[in-house]
Amino acid sequence: MTRNINYIGIFVSFLFLFSCAKQNLDAIVAFQTKLSEEWKNPETTPLKEEEKADFKGITFFPIQKKYQLQADFSPIENGKTIPFPTSAKKIKYYKEYGLAKFKLNGKKLELTIYQSDPPIEGYENSLFIPFMDETNGDTTYGGGRYIDLEISDIQNGQFTLDFNKAYNPYCAYSKHYNCPIPPANNYLETEIKSGVSYL
């Protein structure tokens, strides 16, 4: 018996998946390139003049597809405003916005998503995911890392959580900033070898 195989359909599906994968990769490369160039450029770097000579540049883990995943989003109704201690021993305030639930490295994990309280003018759509993991103090900055998110990125109760876009707070490179420290509930009991590294 001869099977009717839709080779054209298979080929089109392959092209679509390949195109999506390439777009995702291009977005990660663009993010990392932009971040690196901003720090190296004397006109845009957050570094103070006396810090520039010792700056060795931004380093990244190799891009890995497994660290770009779909997370389930659950809103936190009437989220609490949480005081975040900072690297400068001050306090910044963030409101609980929602929960991100996902699987990685064989584990079920969860991160709380926050929004600045009050929202910063011009950044009302911006969300903030501070986190720590088992690489901190070893191959990543000891004070944790951040991932940015937009409210509009969340669609139908899901969003793309991309650890390839995890970055260090300014305080990893400069003593002149006031960076919020990730809360204990956003500690991931696994290694996130993705995004900005530290060594």
C-alpha positions as CSV (number, residue, x, y, z in Angstrom):
1,M,0.0,0.0,0.0
2,T,1.4,3.4,-1.0
3,R,1.2,6.2,1.6
4,N,0.3,9.7,0.4
5,I,2.9,11.9,2.1
6,N,2.4,15.6,1.9
7,Y,6.1,16.5,1.3
8,I,5.2,20.1,0.5
9,G,3.4,20.5,3.8
10,I,6.3,19.0,5.7
11,F,8.7,21.3,3.9
12,V,6.6,24.4,4.6
13,S,6.3,23.4,8.3
14,F,10.1,22.9,8.5
15,L,10.7,26.3,6.9
16,F,8.3,27.9,9.4
17,L,10.0,26.3,12.4
18,F,13.4,27.2,11.1
19,S,12.3,30.8,10.5
20,C,10.9,31.1,14.0
21,A,14.1,29.6,15.5
22,K,16.3,32.0,13.5
23,Q,14.2,35.0,14.6
24,N,14.5,34.0,18.2
25,L,18.3,33.6,17.9
26,D,18.6,36.9,16.1
27,A,16.6,38.6,18.9
28,I,19.0,37.2,21.5
29,V,22.1,38.1,19.6
30,A,20.7,41.6,19.0
31,F,20.0,42.0,22.8
32,Q,23.4,40.8,23.8
33,T,25.2,42.9,21.2
34,K,23.3,46.0,22.2
35,L,24.0,45.5,25.9
36,S,27.7,44.9,25.3
37,E,28.1,47.9,23.0
38,E,26.3,50.2,25.5
39,W,28.8,49.3,28.2
40,K,31.8,49.7,25.9
41,N,30.7,53.0,24.3
42,P,32.2,55.9,26.3
43,E,29.0,57.9,25.4
44,T,26.5,55.4,26.7
45,T,28.3,53.4,29.4
46,P,26.9,53.5,32.9
47,L,30.5,53.5,34.2
48,K,32.0,56.5,35.9
49,E,35.2,57.9,34.4
50,E,37.5,56.4,37.0
51,E,36.0,52.9,36.4
52,K,36.4,52.7,32.6
53,A,40.0,51.7,32.5
54,D,39.4,48.5,34.6
55,F,36.3,47.4,32.8
56,K,36.9,44.2,30.9
57,G,33.6,44.0,29.0
58,I,30.4,42.0,29.3
59,T,30.7,38.3,28.9
60,F,27.9,35.8,28.1
61,F,27.2,32.1,28.4
62,P,26.7,30.4,25.0
63,I,23.2,30.8,23.7
64,Q,21.1,27.8,24.5
65,K,17.6,27.0,23.3
66,K,16.6,25.2,26.5
67,Y,16.8,28.5,28.4
68,Q,14.2,30.1,26.2
69,L,11.0,28.6,27.3
70,Q,7.3,29.2,27.6
71,A,6.2,30.1,31.2
72,D,2.6,30.0,32.5
73,F,1.5,33.3,34.0
74,S,-0.8,33.7,36.9
75,P,-1.7,37.3,38.0
76,I,-1.5,38.2,41.7
77,E,-4.7,39.9,42.6
78,N,-4.1,42.8,45.0
79,G,-0.4,42.2,45.1
80,K,1.6,43.5,48.0
81,T,4.1,46.2,47.7
82,I,7.5,44.7,48.8
83,P,10.4,46.7,50.2
84,F,13.6,45.6,48.4
85,P,16.9,46.1,50.1
86,T,19.5,47.4,47.7
87,S,23.2,47.2,47.2
88,A,23.5,50.7,48.6
89,K,21.6,49.7,51.8
90,K,18.6,51.6,50.8
91,I,15.0,50.5,50.0
92,K,13.2,50.4,46.6
93,Y,9.5,49.4,46.4
94,Y,8.1,46.9,43.9
95,K,4.5,45.5,43.7
96,E,3.8,41.8,43.1
97,Y,2.4,41.5,39.6
98,G,2.2,37.8,38.9
99,L,3.8,34.4,39.0
100,A,5.8,32.7,36.3
101,K,5.7,28.9,36.5
102,F,7.9,26.7,34.2
103,K,10.0,23.6,34.0
104,L,13.8,23.7,33.6
105,N,16.6,21.1,34.2
106,G,13.9,18.6,35.2
107,K,12.5,20.8,37.9
108,K,9.2,22.7,38.4
109,L,10.2,26.3,39.2
110,E,8.5,29.6,40.0
111,L,9.4,33.2,39.9
112,T,7.5,36.3,41.1
113,I,7.2,39.1,38.6
114,Y,7.3,42.6,40.0
115,Q,6.4,46.2,38.9
116,S,7.9,49.3,40.2
117,D,5.7,51.0,42.8
118,P,4.8,53.6,41.9
119,P,5.4,52.8,38.2
120,I,8.1,54.9,36.6
121,E,6.8,57.5,34.2
122,G,7.3,56.3,30.6
123,Y,7.7,52.7,31.9
124,E,4.2,51.9,33.0
125,N,4.2,48.7,30.8
126,S,7.5,47.4,32.3
127,L,7.8,44.4,34.5
128,F,10.9,43.1,36.4
129,I,12.1,39.6,37.2
130,P,15.0,39.6,39.7
131,F,16.4,36.2,40.4
132,M,19.2,34.2,41.9
133,D,20.4,30.7,41.2
134,E,23.1,28.2,42.0
135,T,25.7,30.0,39.7
136,N,25.7,33.2,41.8
137,G,29.2,34.0,43.2
138,D,30.7,31.4,41.0
139,T,30.2,32.0,37.3
140,T,27.6,34.8,37.7
141,Y,27.4,37.9,39.8
142,G,26.8,37.2,43.5
143,G,24.1,39.7,43.8
144,G,21.8,38.0,41.3
145,R,20.5,39.0,37.8
146,Y,17.5,40.5,36.2
147,I,15.2,39.8,33.2
148,D,12.9,42.6,31.8
149,L,9.4,42.0,30.6
150,E,6.6,44.0,29.1
151,I,2.9,43.6,30.1
152,S,2.1,43.2,26.4
153,D,4.5,40.2,26.2
154,I,2.0,38.2,28.2
155,Q,-0.6,36.6,25.9
156,N,-3.3,34.0,26.8
157,G,-1.7,33.3,30.2
158,Q,1.8,32.6,28.8
159,F,4.9,34.5,27.9
160,T,8.4,33.7,26.7
161,L,10.9,33.6,29.6
162,D,14.3,33.9,28.0
163,F,17.3,33.4,30.4
164,N,19.6,34.2,27.4
165,K,18.6,37.8,28.1
166,A,19.4,37.7,31.8
167,Y,21.7,40.6,32.7
168,N,23.6,41.9,35.6
169,P,22.6,45.0,37.7
170,Y,24.8,48.0,37.3
171,C,26.3,47.3,40.7
172,A,28.1,44.3,39.3
173,Y,30.5,46.7,37.6
174,S,30.1,50.0,39.5
175,K,29.9,51.1,43.2
176,H,27.9,54.2,42.2
177,Y,24.5,52.6,41.8
178,N,21.6,51.5,44.0
179,C,20.5,48.0,42.8
180,P,17.6,46.0,44.3
181,I,18.6,42.6,45.6
182,P,16.5,39.7,44.4
183,P,14.2,38.4,47.2
184,A,14.6,34.9,48.7
185,N,11.4,33.6,47.0
186,N,13.1,34.2,43.6
187,Y,16.0,31.9,44.3
188,L,16.1,29.0,41.8
189,E,17.5,25.8,43.0
190,T,19.2,25.0,39.8
191,E,22.1,26.4,37.7
192,I,21.1,29.0,35.1
193,K,24.1,28.9,32.8
194,S,22.6,31.5,30.4
195,G,22.7,35.2,29.8
196,V,25.4,37.4,31.2
197,S,28.2,35.6,33.1
198,Y,30.6,37.2,35.5
199,L,34.0,35.5,35.0
